[in-house]
C-alpha cells in the first residue's frame, strides 16, 4: 500500500515537513542495529469530532520504551499529542493509523545514544489483519526471552522476530502466528495479545513474557465493566486448542476473532461468543457511542 505521496506531511523534530524529502541518517544506530522505539495509535471519526484513542497512554509508553533502552527522550507528551492532532488536520485525515518513531543520531559504537530524533506519521489504514476471522498457527519461532530483551517495551529491533514469525505463518497458508515463550507456554501473536474463551470465562497470558498492550488492558477493563470473568494464567497449546473461541487484540488489529489454530477449527459461532461482545463494545468505545447491548 502507499503510505505517503508528494504532499504528505510528517512531524519531524518540531516541524511539519514533506515525507518524501525528509531523508534519514544513514549512520544512525536505529538503521544499523534497530536501536529505536515506536508506537501505534489510531484516530477515529466520532460524533464528537476526531479522537485519538488513549493518546496520552501511548505517548507515555513511548517514553517508557525509550527509557528502557536509555534512548534520550526530551519531548513533552502533551505537546506531542497536540502536534499529532495538527498532523491529522494537515493531511486531512480523520480515521487513521498514527506511527511515532524515536530514532538515534549518528553512532556506530555499541553504546547508548546521546541524542535522538522523533518522527510522527499518519495514514489511512483499515484493521491490520482485516475483518474476517483468522487462521492462526503455532509458530516455530519463540517469543524473545525477557532475560535477554525488554519484551515489555516497544523496541524497533525486536520486531524482526515478528516479521519472521508472520512470514512463516503466511508461507504456511495462515494469517497470523502465535508464539510460545522459552518454557513452551503461549505468549502472544506477532504483534497482538491473545485471549481465549472457555466455559464462559476469558483467559489471557500474564504479564511475564508478553507485550503489555494498551488494547489488551482495554479488553480487561471491558470484561470487568460487562461482568465477564477474566483470568490471567499461563496457557498451554492444548488450552488454546480446547478453547470454545479465541481472539486477538492490538491497536492496529483492534479486536479480531480467530477461526482456527493449526488444524483445530473452533465450533462456536463467533457472533455468539463473549469475544464478539467485547469486539462490539470496543468499537462503540473508540467511536464514543454510548448505546450498547450485550449479545452472547
C-alpha positions as CSV (number, residue, x, y, z in Angstrom):
1,X,0.0,0.0,0.0
2,X,1.0,3.7,-0.4
3,X,1.8,5.3,3.0
4,X,2.5,8.8,1.6
5,X,2.5,10.8,-1.6
6,X,4.2,14.1,-2.7
7,X,2.0,16.2,-0.5
8,X,2.0,14.1,2.7
9,X,3.4,15.8,5.8
10,X,5.1,14.2,8.8
11,X,6.1,15.7,12.1
12,X,9.9,15.7,12.5
13,X,11.7,17.3,15.4
14,X,9.3,20.1,15.8
15,X,8.4,20.9,12.2
16,X,6.0,19.6,9.6
17,X,7.9,18.5,6.6
18,X,7.1,16.6,3.4
19,X,7.6,12.9,3.9
20,X,9.3,12.3,0.5
21,X,12.1,14.7,1.2
22,X,12.7,14.1,4.9
23,X,15.7,11.8,4.5
24,X,17.3,9.5,7.1
25,X,20.6,9.3,9.0
26,X,22.5,6.5,7.3
27,X,24.9,6.3,10.2
28,X,22.3,6.0,12.9
29,X,22.1,3.0,15.3
30,X,18.3,2.8,14.6
31,X,19.1,1.8,10.9
32,X,22.0,-0.4,11.6
33,X,21.0,-2.1,14.9
34,X,17.3,-1.5,15.4
35,X,18.0,0.9,18.3
36,X,14.8,2.8,18.4
37,X,11.3,2.9,19.9
38,X,7.9,3.4,18.3
39,X,4.2,3.5,19.0
40,X,1.0,2.8,17.1
41,X,-2.1,4.9,17.7
42,X,-5.5,5.2,16.0
43,X,-7.7,8.1,15.4
44,X,-11.4,7.7,14.9
45,X,-14.1,10.0,13.3
46,X,-16.7,10.3,16.1
47,X,-19.8,12.4,16.6
48,X,-17.6,14.4,18.9
49,X,-15.0,15.1,16.2
50,X,-11.7,13.4,15.6
51,X,-10.5,11.4,18.6
52,X,-7.2,9.6,19.1
53,X,-7.9,6.7,21.3
54,X,-5.8,6.8,24.6
55,X,-3.3,9.2,23.1
56,X,-1.7,10.1,26.4
57,X,-1.2,6.5,27.3
58,X,0.5,5.7,24.0
59,X,3.0,8.6,24.3
60,X,3.7,7.7,27.9
61,X,4.5,4.2,26.8
62,X,6.7,5.6,24.0
63,X,8.7,7.5,26.7
64,X,8.9,4.4,28.9
65,X,10.2,2.3,25.9
66,X,12.9,4.9,25.3
67,X,13.8,4.9,29.0
68,X,14.1,1.1,28.9
69,X,17.0,1.2,26.4
70,X,18.4,4.6,27.6
71,X,17.4,6.3,24.4
72,X,17.1,10.1,25.2
73,X,13.5,11.4,25.3
74,X,13.3,15.1,25.8
75,X,9.8,15.8,24.5
76,X,6.7,16.9,26.3
77,X,4.0,14.3,25.7
78,X,1.1,16.8,25.9
79,X,2.7,18.8,23.1
80,X,3.2,15.7,21.1
81,X,-0.5,14.8,21.4
82,X,-1.4,18.3,20.2
83,X,1.1,18.1,17.3
84,X,-0.4,14.7,16.3
85,X,-3.9,16.3,16.0
86,X,-2.3,19.0,13.9
87,X,-0.7,16.4,11.7
88,X,-4.0,14.7,11.1
89,X,-5.5,18.1,10.1
90,X,-2.6,19.0,7.9
91,X,-3.0,15.7,6.0
92,X,-6.9,15.9,6.0
93,X,-7.1,12.6,7.9
94,X,-9.9,11.6,10.2
95,X,-9.8,7.8,10.8
96,X,-6.1,7.0,10.6
97,X,-3.2,4.9,11.9
98,X,-0.5,7.0,13.6
99,X,3.2,6.0,13.9
100,X,5.5,7.9,16.2
101,X,9.2,6.8,16.0
102,X,12.1,7.8,18.1
103,X,15.4,7.1,16.4
104,X,19.0,7.8,17.3
105,X,21.6,10.1,15.8
106,X,24.9,9.1,14.2
107,X,26.8,6.5,16.2
108,X,28.5,3.3,15.1
109,X,29.5,2.2,18.5
110,X,27.6,-0.3,20.6
111,X,26.9,2.3,23.2
112,X,23.7,4.1,24.2
113,X,22.9,7.2,22.2
114,X,23.4,10.7,23.5
115,X,20.8,12.3,21.1
116,X,17.6,11.2,19.4
117,X,15.0,12.4,16.9
118,X,11.3,12.0,16.8
119,X,9.1,11.5,13.8
120,X,5.3,11.1,13.7
121,X,3.5,9.9,10.5
122,X,-0.1,9.1,9.8
123,X,-2.0,7.3,7.0
124,X,-5.4,5.7,6.3
125,X,-5.2,2.1,7.3
126,X,-8.0,-0.4,7.9
127,X,-7.7,-3.1,10.6
128,X,-4.2,-4.6,10.2
129,X,-5.4,-8.2,9.9
130,X,-8.6,-7.4,8.0
131,X,-12.1,-8.1,9.3
132,X,-12.5,-11.8,8.6
133,X,-11.9,-14.5,11.2
134,X,-8.3,-15.5,11.3
135,X,-6.4,-18.7,10.6
136,X,-3.5,-18.8,13.1
137,X,-0.7,-21.3,13.5
138,X,1.7,-22.1,16.4
139,X,5.0,-20.7,15.3
140,X,8.3,-22.4,15.3
141,X,9.8,-19.1,16.3
142,X,9.8,-18.3,20.0
143,X,9.0,-15.0,21.8
144,X,12.3,-13.4,23.0
145,X,13.4,-14.3,26.5
146,X,12.7,-11.4,28.9
147,X,16.1,-12.0,30.4
148,X,17.8,-11.1,27.1
149,X,15.5,-8.3,26.0
150,X,13.0,-5.8,27.3
151,X,9.9,-7.5,26.0
152,X,7.6,-5.1,27.8
153,X,9.0,-2.2,25.6
154,X,8.1,-1.4,22.0
155,X,11.6,-1.5,20.6
156,X,12.2,-1.4,16.8
157,X,14.7,-4.3,16.6
158,X,12.5,-6.7,18.5
159,X,10.1,-6.8,15.6
160,X,12.5,-8.7,13.4
161,X,11.2,-11.6,15.5
162,X,7.6,-10.7,14.5
163,X,8.5,-10.3,10.8
164,X,10.0,-13.8,10.8
165,X,7.0,-15.4,12.6
166,X,4.4,-13.6,10.4
167,X,6.2,-14.6,7.2
168,X,6.4,-18.2,8.3
169,X,2.7,-18.2,9.1
170,X,1.7,-16.7,5.7
171,X,4.0,-19.1,3.8
172,X,2.2,-21.9,5.5
173,X,-1.2,-20.7,4.5
174,X,-2.2,-18.9,7.7
175,X,-3.0,-15.3,8.5
176,X,-1.0,-14.8,11.7
177,X,1.4,-16.6,14.0
178,X,1.1,-17.5,17.7
179,X,4.4,-17.5,19.5
180,X,5.4,-19.6,22.6
181,X,7.7,-18.4,25.3
182,X,11.0,-20.1,26.3
183,X,9.1,-22.5,28.6
184,X,6.6,-23.6,25.9
185,X,3.7,-21.6,27.2
186,X,1.6,-19.4,24.8
187,X,2.8,-15.9,24.8
188,X,1.2,-13.8,22.1
189,X,0.8,-13.3,18.4
190,X,3.4,-11.5,16.4
191,X,2.1,-8.1,17.4
192,X,-1.2,-8.8,19.2
193,X,-2.2,-10.2,22.6
194,X,-4.4,-13.4,22.7
195,X,-7.5,-14.2,24.7
196,X,-9.4,-17.5,24.8
197,X,-12.9,-18.3,25.9
198,X,-13.7,-21.5,27.8
199,X,-16.9,-22.2,29.7
200,X,-18.0,-18.6,29.6
201,X,-14.7,-17.3,31.1
202,X,-11.9,-15.3,29.3
203,X,-8.3,-16.3,29.8
204,X,-5.1,-14.5,28.8
205,X,-1.4,-15.0,29.5
206,X,0.0,-13.0,32.4
207,X,2.4,-10.0,32.1
208,X,5.6,-12.1,32.2
209,X,6.7,-12.7,28.6
210,X,4.2,-10.6,26.6
211,X,3.8,-7.1,25.5
212,X,1.6,-5.1,27.8
213,X,-0.8,-3.9,25.2
214,X,-3.0,-0.9,25.7
215,X,-5.8,-2.6,23.8
216,X,-5.2,-5.7,26.0
217,X,-5.8,-3.6,29.1
218,X,-8.9,-2.1,27.4
219,X,-10.2,-5.6,26.9
220,X,-9.6,-6.4,30.6
221,X,-11.5,-3.2,31.6
222,X,-14.4,-4.1,29.2
223,X,-14.6,-7.6,30.8
224,X,-14.9,-6.1,34.2
225,X,-17.4,-3.5,33.1
226,X,-19.6,-6.2,31.5
227,X,-19.1,-8.6,34.4
228,X,-17.3,-11.2,32.3
229,X,-14.9,-13.2,34.4
230,X,-11.3,-12.7,33.1
231,X,-8.4,-14.8,34.4
232,X,-4.7,-14.3,33.8
233,X,-2.9,-17.6,33.7
234,X,-0.2,-19.4,31.8
235,X,-1.8,-21.1,28.7
236,X,-0.6,-24.2,27.0
237,X,-1.1,-25.0,23.4
238,X,-3.8,-27.6,24.4
239,X,-5.6,-24.8,26.3
240,X,-5.8,-22.9,23.0
241,X,-6.8,-26.0,21.0
242,X,-9.6,-26.8,23.5
243,X,-11.0,-23.3,23.9
244,X,-14.5,-22.5,22.8
245,X,-13.3,-19.5,20.9
246,X,-10.4,-17.0,20.8
247,X,-9.5,-13.6,19.6
248,X,-6.5,-11.2,19.3
249,X,-6.2,-7.6,20.4
250,X,-4.0,-4.7,19.3
251,X,-4.2,-1.1,18.2
252,X,-3.6,-1.9,14.6
253,X,-5.7,-5.1,14.5
254,X,-8.3,-3.8,17.0
255,X,-10.3,-6.8,18.2
256,X,-10.3,-9.7,15.7
257,X,-11.8,-13.2,16.1
258,X,-9.9,-16.4,15.4
259,X,-11.5,-19.1,13.2
260,X,-8.9,-21.8,13.8
261,X,-5.5,-22.5,15.3
262,X,-3.4,-25.0,13.3
263,X,-5.8,-27.9,12.5
264,X,-8.4,-27.0,15.1
265,X,-11.4,-25.1,14.0
266,X,-13.5,-23.5,16.8
267,X,-17.1,-24.8,16.8
268,X,-18.7,-21.8,18.5
269,X,-20.1,-19.2,16.1
270,X,-18.1,-16.0,16.6
271,X,-21.2,-13.8,16.6
272,X,-22.4,-15.6,19.8
273,X,-19.1,-15.5,21.7
274,X,-18.0,-13.3,24.6
275,X,-15.2,-12.1,22.3
276,X,-17.7,-10.8,19.8
277,X,-19.5,-8.9,22.5
278,X,-16.1,-7.4,23.6
279,X,-15.4,-6.5,19.9
280,X,-18.7,-4.6,19.7
281,X,-18.1,-2.9,23.0
282,X,-14.6,-1.9,21.9
283,X,-15.9,-0.4,18.6
284,X,-18.5,1.6,20.5
285,X,-15.9,2.8,22.9
286,X,-13.4,4.1,20.3
287,X,-16.3,5.7,18.4
288,X,-17.6,7.3,21.6
289,X,-21.0,5.8,21.1
290,X,-22.9,5.4,24.4
291,X,-25.6,2.9,23.5
292,X,-24.5,-0.7,23.7
293,X,-26.3,-4.0,24.0
294,X,-24.6,-7.2,25.2
295,X,-25.3,-10.1,22.9
296,X,-23.9,-13.5,23.6
